[in-house]
């Protein structure tokens, strides 16, 4: 058992030494990163956008929890502020009474009258001492309460700012997701346009084919009329051009024996023809 443990330890140390002294670690790390990048890039963009949208929605429970904590803290800080105010008012009242007793004792009188009762200077001094000691204790407690109230108020303000920032970030992320989705649709439209452009090239080839067929048909038609357009024999007589008057008479349906003698004759002939 001990021998096996020693062998395992030695093998582990050798593997670690080889790992550190060679580039094996760098190769493995680079391969892992490339594999992770390839796997991430193979995920469809629609899935990634849906994933981002869900992650943004997952912020809502945290925001609601923060709002609940802030609302509870606002109530507690409000109650603490009321207690501080009450303690401050009482402290001011106690301070006023202490200062009154202090001023009365400075007069040097031996007897003092308060609320229908008479007290000796010794009794007043004892009461002043008790009041002063209690005031110092209450004043220290009040100071601690104020510090605690101020600290909780500062934390509350920080929490409010954090919540506001979180809500603003969530809204911005929602806008970013919508923008990414719109951009993806534009990319898809661009890809569809590329496919449509391929159809245009196919249509262009069809048009070229039709033009070629039309040209070949025109050539075939000219070859079919080759006997009329090209003669092997030399023409001996010049072709007579048709008389223009005959052309006019034929166009307007006039008798070829009647020669038009001016505009009146043509108009009359046309009228007679209509009759």
Buried (B, 14 or more C-beta within 10 A) or exposed (E): EEEEEEEEEEEEEEEEEEEEEEEEEEEEEEEEEEEEEEEEEEEEBEEBBEEBBEEBEEBEEEBEEBBEEBEEBBEEBEEBBEEBEEBBEEBEEBBEEBEEBBEBBEEEEEEBEEEEEEBEBEEBBEBBEEBBEEBEEBBEEBEEBBEEBEEBBEEBEEBBEEBEEBBEEBEEBBEEBEEBBEEBEEEEEEEEEEEEEEEEEEEEEEEEEEEEEEEEEEEEEEEEEEEEEEEEEEEEEEEEEEEEEEEEBEEEEBEEEBEBEEEEEBEBBEEEEEE
